[in-house]
Amino acid sequence: MADATAWRKPRWMTGDESLVRVGPGTGAGVDDAHTCPSRDAAKARPAVRAGVASRLPQERLEDFTLGPVCEALDLMEFDGAPLERALSALAHRRRPLHPGHLAYAEHAVRLYTGRRDPRGLAPVRPYWVVRKDNGRRWELYAWWRRYQSADGRLREYRRLRHADARVSAPGETAVAAYAAAFGVNASWPRRWQQEFPLHRAPSRVTHVRIVEVGLGDGSESVQFEGTVAEAKAYYERHGDAHVRSVVNGGTTRPGSACVDCKQFTGCDTVHRSPGVLALPSRRLPLRKVSVSDLRYHAVCPAQGFLRSLHLPKSDEYSDAAKLGQAVHAWIEKVHRRDGWLPCTAADMPAEGENWTRGRWQVPDEEAELGRRMLLQHVAACPFQDSGLIEQAECEPLRVVHDTAAQAVVIAKPDLLYREDGSWVWRELKTTRKALRQGTDPLDAYPQLALAVVLLGRGALGGDPSGSRVEVEFLRPNDSTPYVIDPTDPQRVAKAEAVLQQHAGPWREDDQWEARPGRHCQWCPVSRWCTSAASGEKAGEEKG
């Protein structure tokens, strides 16, 4: 019986679907809730494309973080360019780099080339590709850095990470190990929809290594090391199922990956709503955006852009911010219980216990403040009236395509629940003091403005006439509820004005220039910003 969820070429797409190409990064398979299996399955078929190509322009600045790093390494490893000449070439690329991106690339190249290689492996220009034909033409490969011993018996892949070395999924590691063990030398296709040109030659490979290298801190992690027989066994255990999962696809899950999905223009899972960001229609590059992105841009455009590149960050969260995240995580865990059980005092941390952990761990006195905030939530918990609730989702992801602003808008409410056919969007805000009198929460929290507009337009489905936005302000000594009616024309107009104020400058920007100021002192990507020093100095003088 055919799998009803298996990927099939949509009617709006064209091209040869018999060529299937999978490498680490092609897809994560159906088990990863943060990816879209359907998008990954389409990506695994390089010759399949949209019937009508997008005519939207490309972004002015390079946004592939590791691209310039690999360009410089190619010049050094394959063309014999000295370090400084390879780095200087990055400043004269056809597609320019943001100054912060350039600073990171220079750091990464210096760090990588300064590492000691006790095995004395030599860089390899050709790619290693395994091709099989069983009705489909299968290609397994990895685009990572490639090295081998002088006698050709040891092959090593090095996967570059933006920050620190991590642990790859076993399926991805298995694909790389198999390609290293059994792949033949190949050239990169002239066009991605074409097959890799293979250069047949007898292989002498007996051992393979898969290594992760962190370009932020120089860390290194060996993911696999063994003989070709062990690589084959590892692939049979982890890789084959991973590859088939990626190729078969599954349900469509809208998210951040929509912005570079080949199926996006015809995907009927994404809600289309022109004017969500209250901006005029323009022919602009398609972008992903969240309210957090808009806030970062409002503070400093350079910070927003460098964050989008996922550059290594430092001191990203203060203790107060960590505490807020810890409180959110605790309530989310309790709300995820089956049956939408109301929160009780017994569900909250015990007195005297530092209940914070891991990434969100804070000092004891901060943890005690958070415990008191959690106790204040009990009376305000929306599940106290769970009999009225028809459906509830904690931290759900919602995606809307603003076809006027050409923006894939990503929203993640703290809680979304439905009563009598209408959605309620609930946000939780931890604070130590009350809002200043006269302050409109829509101004203070732009995500509320987005909630108002999306609910008012019925972008989340259901009956918009009964929808509402709820905000729970949690303090150590009390909890204050606030409700916004998304059907009130005045509140909708206010919400649209707030979104326009934030989204307008962001949408027009293609320079992402730094805006130095006191905020440079706690900017998590200031390490890469050449303007940060002047901002930090100004902050110290004002302080």
N, C-alpha and C positions, 0 to 999 in steps of 0.2 A: 504494500500500500504506500503510495507516494506521501512524502512529508508535506503537509499543507503549508508549513512555514518556510520550506526550502525556497531559496531565491530564484526568481524567474525574471527575465528581462522585461522591464516595464514597457508599456506600449509607446512611451514617449522617448525611448532610447533605441539606439541603433548600433550596428557593429558586430564583429565576430566574437561570440562568447565562448568559443572552444579553447582559446588561449587563457590559461589560468596561471597566475603568478603570485606566489606567496613568499614573503620574507618577514623577518621580525619587524613588527610595526604595521604590517598590512591590516591586522585586526586582532582583537582580543578574544573573539568567540562569543557565544551566547551567554557565557557565565559572568561576564563583566557588565555590571549594571550601569557603568558610566560610558559605555560605547553603544553604537547602533549596529547590530548584526547585519541589517540590510545594507547599510552604507559600506561596511567592510566587505561584504560579498561582491558588491559592485566594484569596489576598489581592486579586488583580486582578479578582475577581468579587464586587463589594460586596454583591450581593443573595443570595449563597449563605451559608448559616449552618449550624451544627450543629443536627440535629433536636431534640436536647434541650439547652437552654441551660444553661450552667454556673451553679450556685447558690453558688459560692464568693464570699466578700465581696471588696471592693476594698481595696487598701492604704490606710492612713489618710493617709499623706503623699503629696504629688504626686511622681511619678517620671518625668514627661516634662520633661526638662531645659530645653528651649527654650520650653515652653508659657508660663510666666510672663513670659519675655522678650518674646514676641510679644504677650501680653495688654497689657503696659505700652506697647509701641510702637503697638498699635492705639488705645489711649486717647489717645495723643499725636497720632498722624497722622490719625486719622479723627474724633475727638471734640474735639480741640483742648485736651486736658488738659495743664497744665504738667507739667514733668518730676517735681517732687517729689510732686505729687498722684497721678500715675500710679504712682510707686514706692510710695507709702503704700498704694495699693489692694492691692498684693501681700501686705501683711501681714494683710489681712482677707478673703482668699479663702475660699470654702466648703471647699475641700480645701486644708489648710494646707501651707506650705512649711517644710522643715527650715531652721533658721537659716543653715546653710552654703549651702543652695540659694538662699535669699533674698539672701545676700551676693553670690553669683555673679550672680544676675539683676540686682541693682542695678548691679554693676560693668559687666555686659554692656550694659545700656541706656544708662548714662552714656557708655561708650566709643562705642557705635554712633551715638548722637545727637550726639556731639561731633565726628564725622567731617565733613570739608568735602566738599561736593558741587559741584564746579566746573560741572556741567551744569545745576544748578538744577532737577532732576527733581522732580515732585510724586508723593506716594504715591497709590496706586490701591486703592480698597476692593474692587471686584469682582474675581473671579478670571477668568483667561483660559482658556477651555476650547475644545478642538477636538472636534467630534462627527462621527462618520462612521457610516454604516449600510450594512452589506453582508451582512445576515443576522444579524449581531451588531451591537449598539449599542456603538461604541467611543468612549471619552472619554479625551483626553490633557489633562493639566493639570499644574500645580505649585503647591504651597501656599506657596512662598517669598514673601519681601517683593517687592512689585510697584511699579514707578515708571515714569512716562512724561513726555515733554516737553510743554510747554504746547500745542503744535500736534498732539500725538498721533502724531507720526511716529516717535519713538524709544520703544521699550519696553525696560525693564530688569528682569531678575529678580536678586535678591540672595539667595544661599543662605547661611544663617547656620551657622557651624561652632562647636562648643563651645570650641575652643582656637585653632588657627591655620588660616589658609586653606589648602586642599589642592587637589588636582587631582581633579575628578570623573571618573567613567568616561565615555567619549565617548557611550555610549548614553543615559545620564542627561542629559548636557548637550544632546544632540540633541532629546530629548523636550521639555525646557524651551524651547529655541530655537524649535522648531516651534509650541509653544503660544503663545509670545509673538508670533510672526510672524502666525499665522493664527487664534488663538483669539478668540472673542467674549466679551464681558463676561457673567459668570454669578454667581449667588448660590450660597453653600454650601448643599448639600441639607439639608432639615430632618432627614432621616434618611439615614444613609450609604448605605443600600441603594437610595435613590431617585436619579434622574438629577439632574444640575446644572440648575437653572432658568436657561435662557439668555435674555439680553436682546439681541435682534438689533439691530444698528446698523452702519452702514457703517464699515469700518476704513480708517484713513489711515496705518497703520504701514508704514514703509519700511525701518527699521533696528531691530535687536535687540542687546542685550548680556546676557551671563550672567556674573555676578560672584560670587565666593566671598568672604565676609567672616569673618575669625577674631575671635571675641568674647573670646578670651583676651588677644590681643596687638594687635588692630586691623589685622592684616595683610589684604591684599586681593589677589585673583588673578582676572584676566579669563579666563574659560573659552572664551567665544565672543564675537565681535563682527563683524557683517556685515549685509548687506541681507537682505530677506525671501527673495530668490531663493537667496542663499547659505545661509540657514537651511534652506530646503527641500532643497537639495543635501546639506547636512550631515546632515539627518535621513535622507535616502535612503541615505547612505553608512553611517551608524552607528545611527540610531534605529529604523528599521523592523525590522532583524534583532533588535535588543535587545528591542523590544516583543513580537515574536512568540516570542522565546525565553522571556520571562517568562510570557506567556500560555499557551504550550504546556506549560511546566513540565518535569518530568523525574523523576528518582529522588528518593526521600525520604532526606534527610540529617539525622538528629537532631542537635541542637545547642542553642545558647543561644536561638535563635529559637523553639524549641518553646513557650516560656512564653506567647507571645501568638499562637500559631497557631490558626486556626479549626478545624483538623482534629485537634487534639491529642488530644481525648478518645477518638477512635476509631482513632487511628493505630497500626497493628500493628507498626511498625518500632521503636517505643520499648518497651523492656523495662519491665514494671511489677513492682515488688517492694516491698510494704509493709514498713516497718520498717528500711530500709537505714540510716537515721540513728539507729536505736534510740530513736525517740520515739513516744509514744502517738498514736493517731488523733485528729485535730482538724479542725474545719471552719475553715480558714484560707485567706487569699489564696494562690494558686499563686505560688511563687517559684523562681527559678533559683539554684543555689548550687554553688560549687566549694570545695575545701579552702582555697584562697587566700582566698575570701570569709569563711570561718569564722575563719581566722587574723587577718584584718584586724579582724573584729568583736571577737575576744578581746582585742586590743590596745586598740581604741577603737571603739565602735559608730559614732560619727560618721564616723570615717575610712572604715569599711566602706561606709556609705551614700553618702558623697560620691564615693568611687571608683566605686560602681555607677552614678552619674549621669554618669560620664566627664568630670568637671570637669577643667580644665587642671591638670596636675601639674608640680611642680618638684623637681629633684634626687631623682628616684624611686629611683635605684640608686646604692649606694656602689661604689667600685672593686672591692671583694670580690664584691659581687653581680653586677657587670658581668662580672667574670672567670668566675664560675660559669656565667653565661648563655653566654659565649663558648666555654667548654669544652663545654657541652652542644651548642651549635650545631655545633661542629667534629665531634664524635662522631656526631651525627645525620647530618651530610652524608656521612661515611664509611660509616655503616651503611645508607644509602639506596642504595648501589651494587647493581646487579643481581647475583644469585647469593649474597647474604649472605656476602661475602668477609670473612675474619677480618682484624681490624686488625693492622697491622705498624708497626714503628718508622718505616719509610719513609713511612707515611701521616701522620705527625705533623710539626708545624712544625720547621724547621731551627733549630739553635742560633744565638742572636744575632738572630733575626728577631722583630720585633713583629708577630705574626700576627693580632692583634685588629683589627677594622675596624668602621667606622660606629658604630651605637648602642652596641656592646659594646667599643669601644676603651678600653684601659687603658694606664697608663704601662709603660715597658719592663720594669721590675723585676717588675711584676705579670704581664706577659705571659710572662716567663721561668718564674715559678712555675706558670703554667698549662701551659706546654710540658712541664714535668716531670710534672705531673699526667696529662697526655695520654699520656706514655710509660708511666706506671704502669698505664694502662688496657689496654695491649696484651695482657698475660698474662691479664687477667680478662675479655677480650672474649668475650661469649657465642657469637659466631660461630666461635670456635676449634673448636667441635664442630658446625659448620653441617650436617653430614650427618644429625644427629638432628632438625633443624628442618624442620617441614612448612609453616610460614607465619610471616611476621614483618612487623610494622608499626611504623614509627618515629613517635613522637608521635601515636598515633591518638586520636581523640575517641570517648569512650564516654558514653552518656546513659542514665540509669535514672530512672524516675519512682517516687519513694517516695510511694505512694498514701496512706500514713498521715500523713506530715508535710506532704503536698502540696508537695513539692519536686522540681524537675527537677534531678537531681544530675549535674553535669558532671565527668567525669574525663578526664585526659590523661596516661597513662603515658609515661615516657621511651621505653620499648620494650615491645612486647607480642609474644610469639612462642609458637608451639605445638609441643609435643613429644608424640608418641604420643597425640594427641587431647586433650591438656590444655594450658591456657594458662599461660604464665609471665609474670608482671608484673614488669618490671625498672625500678628507679629508680636514678639516678646522683646521688650527693651529693658535692660538692666541699667540702673542709674543710682547715684547716691544723693541726688537732689531733684527737686521738682522742676518741671519746665518753667522757664521764666514767664511771668504773667504776660499774656498777650501773644506768646509764641504760638504759631500755627504748626502742629506736628507735620503737616505736609511740607513746610519749609525745612524743618529740622531733619526729616527722614524722607528723602525722595522716593524710597521704595514704596512708601504709602501712596504717593502720587501715582506710581505705576500700577499699584493694586487697584486704585480707584478707576483708572482709565480702562484697564483690562476687564474688570468686572462690569463696568458700565457698558462696555461694548459687547458683552457676552462672549468674550474671547476664550473663556474657559468652559463654555457650554452652560447648560442649565438655564434656569429662569433668572435673568438679570434683575428683574423687578424686586426680588426679595433678597438680593445680595447685600452684603455689608463688609466693611473693613473694620476689624477689631484690633486695638493696640492695648497690650498689657504692660504698663510701666511698673517694673518691679524694683522696689527699694528695700533696704533692710528692715524698715519699720511699717511699711504699708504697700499696697498695690492699687494703682489707679487705672481703671478701664477707660478707654476712649473709643468711640464708635464714629465711623464716617459713612455716610450714605452715598454710594456711587451713582444713585439716580438723581441726586440733587444737582441741578444745572450749575449752581454757583460753585459747589465743591469740585465738580468735574472741570469747570473752567480754571479754577485755581490749580488743580492737579496738572492740567495741560500746560499752564504757564510755568510751573515748577520744572516739568520735564523739558520744555523748550529751553528754559534757562540753562539747564545742565547739558542737554543733548546738542543744542545748536553749535556751541564752540567745539565740542568734541567731533561732530560730524564734518565740520569745515576744515578741521586741522589735518594737515599732512606733513607738518614740520616737527611737531612734538618737542618744541623748545623748552628748555628748563626755565623754571620760574623761581629763582633762588629766594630764600627767606628763612625764617626761623624754623619752619618745618623740615629743613634739610637736616637738622640735628637728629631727628628720629625717622628719617626716610629709610626704609629697608634696602633700597637699591642705590643709595647715595655713593656707595663704593665705586660705582661705574660712571658717575656723573662728574664731568669736569667742572661744572658750575657749583657743586655742593660746597666747596670750601668757602666761597664768598657768602653763601647763604648761612652757613654755620657761624661765620665770623660776625655777620649782621645780627644773628640771634644772640650771640654772646654779648655784643655791645648793648643791645636792647635789654637783655636780662640784667 
